[in-house]
Amino acid sequence: MELTKIKQIFFEVISTIPGIVNINNINGGDKSAPLLDRINVKKENEYLSFYVDIDILLGVNVSSLVQEVSQSLHFKFKSSKYKIKEISLFVSGVIYE
């Protein structure tokens, strides 16, 4: 599976989670970069590590959010040869709406 396809699956998962408002560039770079370029994925043999910087809504329980992302990713990759090694969600902002 290509890295682009893996990023697309991760984006599909994270975009369905309520409370996540924005995906930022983890390196603090160009804010107009394509969304898939803002998601960092490391492939080590059959293991995947995900790193993403997000903004969330005020009042969202981060623990529940992380658990939901983890469960969804494990389910998505269950039938593939890949296993999830690490998911790092960095919350860089809270949006008041």
Buried (B, 14 or more C-beta within 10 A) or exposed (E): EEEEEBBBBBBEBBEEBEBBBBBBBBEEEEEEEEBBEBBBBEBEEEEBBBBBBBBBBEEBEEEEBBEBBBEBBEEBBEEEEBEBBEBEBEBEEEEEE
